[in-house]
Amino acid sequence: MLLHGLRGYAGTWRGLAQTLQHRMRLIAIDQRGRGSSDWDPARNYYTDAYLSDLIAVIDTLGLGRFALLGHSMGGTTAYVFAADHPERLAALIVEDIAPGSSATGAGAERIVREMASLPDDFPDWAAARHYWRAKRASVGDAAIEERLAESLKQGEDGRIVWRYDAAGIRETRLHPDPARLVDLWPVVDRISVPTRIIRGGDSDFCPLGTVAQMSQRNPAISAVTVPGASHYVHDDMPEVFNAQVRDFLLPRLGPDGWIDPALRARDAISGVDA
């Protein structure tokens, strides 16, 4: 099960799906307010809501024991699920988020700036491409084109508009309800399933010192740093990221390659379920 970040989408994981499709079933969702999923008129874009959505999806699909991977915002949800439901997980992988990442530091400040200055729309695709290129200078052209296709669409008036609830997500990120925010330290301390953190060596969001402290406090947690990668390891170093995920998961699979025996009779899915 694959969970994207704040401004991500199910298609974030297409490259990973191409790498792993022959060994396991991959399920990725557009989280509420994004892509093809409904927008929340109450702007309920908090971890408890994402967690409830995740549980509803896995229960509806009848999943037993599975592996969970989350990037950034999706990583927060993944941490909480792992702490609350260890019996359902074979493994946890979190990409580039740690306790305190969303609250303080250069990465948190960058995201606040980006959300505060988020354009409502663009006059054409060239302007949208220029926007994403300026915001994600480290990622390759293919990743930029994917963001254009997945996060934007042409409106009825011809302008290019977001495929997610930009106003609602921006409001929640800039002016959150303090009572709904999650302190990840107690959560991380309760995790008992095998956990791997993949952080970018150039990340401004997931400090190496914090990740080292997590591993010291909880022996279930290990970490790897990918040199040259930013907060978006899957974009900056896709081959390295995909290999890290594969190598962590494969030893935890069953003898015929599936995590969940109930999936043995099902065909591997090519690509990503949205």
C-alpha positions, 0 to 999 in steps of 0.5 A, a space after each residue: 500500500 503506497 501513500 503519497 505526500 502533501 501535493 502528491 498523487 497515486 501516480 507518484 509510484 508508477 516507477 516503483 510499480 514498474 520495478 516491483 509489479 512481478 513480485 507483489 501487488 501494488 495499491 496506490 490511492 489519490 488521498 482525499 482532496 487529490 486527483 480522482 478522489 473527492 474533495 472535502 468541503 469541510 477541509 478535513 485534511 489531517 492525519 486522523 482523516 487520512 488514517 481513517 481513509 486508509 483503514 477503509 480502503 484496506 478493509 474494503 479490499 479485504 487485505 490481511 497482512 501487507 507492507 506500507 510505504 509513505 512519503 512525507 505526509 503519507 509517511 506520517 499516516 504510515 507511522 501512525 498506522 504501524 504503531 496502532 496496527 502492527 498485526 496488519 503489517 509485514 514491513 513499513 517504509 517511510 520516505 524522508 519524514 521524521 518527528 518535527 519535520 512538518 513543524 520546524 526547519 528549512 523544509 517546513 518553512 519551504 513548504 509553507 512558502 510554497 503553499 502561501 504563494 501557490 497560484 490558483 491557476 496558470 494561463 497555459 501549460 508552458 507557465 505551469 511547466 515553468 512553475 514546477 521546474 522552478 520549484 523542483 530544480 533537482 528532479 528530472 524532466 520526466 518527473 516534471 512532465 509527470 507532475 504536469 499530467 498528474 497534478 494539473 488539468 485544463 479548465 473549461 475556460 482554457 486555463 490550467 488548474 489544479 487537480 487537487 483542493 489547493 485552497 483547502 489543503 493550503 488553508 489546513 497547512 498554513 492555519 492548522 488546528 493544533 489539536 489535530 496535529 500529531 506528535 510523532 515521537 510517541 508514535 515512533 516509540 511504539 512501532 514494532 514492525 520492521 521499519 526502514 527510513 529512506 532519506 535524501 542526503 540533501 533533504 531539507 526536511 528530514 534531518 540525519 540527526 533526528 533519524 539517528 535518534 529514532 534508530 537509537 530509541 527504537 531497534 525496529 527502525 533502520 535508515 539509509 541516506 541516499 546521497 544527492 537526493 532531496 526530499 523527493 528521493 523517488 524523483 531524484 534517484 529513482 533507481 536507487 530508491 526502487 532498489 532500496 524498497 525492493 531489497 527491504 521488502 523481498 526478505 519479508 515476503 512469503 516463499 512465492 513472493 507474496 506478503 499475504 497468502 490470500 493474494 497468492 491466487 491473484 494475478 500481479 497487477 501491472 502499474 498502480 491501482 488508483 
